[in-house]
Amino acid sequence: MAKVLVCYYSKTGNTEKMAQTIAAVMKNQNFVVDLKRVEETKVDKLLDYDCIILGSPTYYGSMAWPVKKLLDDSVKFHGQLRGKIGGAFSSAANVGGGNETTILDMLNALLIHGMIIRGDHRGDHYGPVSIDFPDERALDCCKQYAENLAELVKKLFP
Ligand SMILES: Cc1cc2nc3c(=O)[nH]c(=O)nc-3n(C[C@H](O)[C@H](O)[C@H](O)COP(=O)(O)O)c2cc1C
């Protein structure tokens, strides 16, 4: 059975709500899903998953440092995450506040690892974004994103 990690940092709960929503959809697909705060994620465990989805609030247009730390620590396994599926999502305070640059920064690292990223031709193209606490639109994007990734997981890790 495919294994999925939804790993996030969240100080005030906004990114956490997005993470919970994505993880719930993944669980419905009968994958083994771990929903973990980044602080409780051991870098060595990244190897266990077929799909790794990272979430971070937007901090100065990029990811919060605990997420960056996990990614920097993952250099230990450079090359070994190749072929896994990746994804990212973010919450910011402002429209145009850097949600997309934050997502792209996380995806950039996953691409350098050789991971497979799926975009979306509709909705939030790079990954789900929310402004503060996710509203209905943002939650729908989280659900759709999880369904899109689940479809890919099933194809690549049947
Ligand atoms: C250090 C710091 C930097 C931030 N930088 C930005 C920013 O560049 N753009 C923005 O729109 N919001 C910024 N914010 C606001 C957060 O991204 C926003 O409140 C987010 O929803 C918090 O997510 P959380 O509830 O998961 O912690 C910043 C907040 C903090 C604490």
The ligand as an SDF file (V2000), in Angstrom:
LIG
                    3D

 31 33  0  0  0  0  0  0  0  0999 V2000
    7.8810   35.7880   10.4870 C   0  0  0  0  0  0  0  0  0  0  0  0
    6.6370   35.9440    9.6680 C   0  0  0  0  0  0  0  0  0  0  0  0
    6.7620   36.3350    8.3470 C   0  0  0  0  0  0  0  0  0  0  0  0
    5.6330   36.4570    7.5430 C   0  0  0  0  0  0  0  0  0  0  0  0
    5.7910   36.8240    6.2440 N   0  0  0  0  0  0  0  0  0  0  0  0
    4.6900   36.9480    5.4530 C   0  0  0  0  0  0  0  0  0  0  0  0
    4.8220   37.3460    4.0910 C   0  0  0  0  0  0  0  0  0  0  0  0
    5.9160   37.5340    3.5520 O   0  0  0  0  0  0  0  0  0  0  0  0
    3.6950   37.5010    3.3630 N   0  0  0  0  0  0  0  0  0  0  0  0
    2.4420   37.2720    3.8970 C   0  0  0  0  0  0  0  0  0  0  0  0
    1.4520   37.4200    3.1880 O   0  0  0  0  0  0  0  0  0  0  0  0
    2.3000   36.8530    5.1790 N   0  0  0  0  0  0  0  0  0  0  0  0
    3.3880   36.6950    5.9680 C   0  0  0  0  0  0  0  0  0  0  0  0
    3.2380   36.2690    7.2700 N   0  0  0  0  0  0  0  0  0  0  0  0
    1.9170   35.8500    7.7470 C   0  0  0  0  0  0  0  0  0  0  0  0
    1.7240   34.3240    7.7100 C   0  0  0  0  0  0  0  0  0  0  0  0
    2.1880   33.7520    6.4980 O   0  0  0  0  0  0  0  0  0  0  0  0
    0.2430   33.9600    7.8520 C   0  0  0  0  0  0  0  0  0  0  0  0
   -0.2760   34.5250    9.0370 O   0  0  0  0  0  0  0  0  0  0  0  0
   -0.0230   32.4700    7.8130 C   0  0  0  0  0  0  0  0  0  0  0  0
   -1.3860   32.2420    7.5630 O   0  0  0  0  0  0  0  0  0  0  0  0
    0.3620   31.8000    9.1230 C   0  0  0  0  0  0  0  0  0  0  0  0
    0.1790   30.4290    8.9940 O   0  0  0  0  0  0  0  0  0  0  0  0
    0.0320   29.4510   10.2610 P   0  0  0  0  0  0  0  0  0  0  0  0
   -1.2710   29.7830   10.9450 O   0  0  0  0  0  0  0  0  0  0  0  0
    0.0230   28.0830    9.6890 O   0  0  0  0  0  0  0  0  0  0  0  0
    1.2050   29.6960   11.1660 O   0  0  0  0  0  0  0  0  0  0  0  0
    4.3470   36.1630    8.0870 C   0  0  0  0  0  0  0  0  0  0  0  0
    4.2390   35.7820    9.4320 C   0  0  0  0  0  0  0  0  0  0  0  0
    5.3550   35.6730   10.2120 C   0  0  0  0  0  0  0  0  0  0  0  0
    5.2210   35.2440   11.6590 C   0  0  0  0  0  0  0  0  0  0  0  0
  1  2  1  0
  2  3  1  0
  2 30  2  0
  3  4  2  0
  4  5  1  0
  4 28  1  0
  5  6  2  0
  6  7  1  0
  6 13  1  0
  7  8  2  0
  7  9  1  0
  9 10  1  0
 10 11  2  0
 10 12  1  0
 12 13  2  0
 13 14  1  0
 14 15  1  0
 14 28  1  0
 15 16  1  0
 16 17  1  0
 16 18  1  0
 18 19  1  0
 18 20  1  0
 20 21  1  0
 20 22  1  0
 22 23  1  0
 23 24  1  0
 24 25  2  0
 24 26  1  0
 24 27  1  0
 28 29  2  0
 29 30  1  0
 30 31  1  0
M  END
$$$$
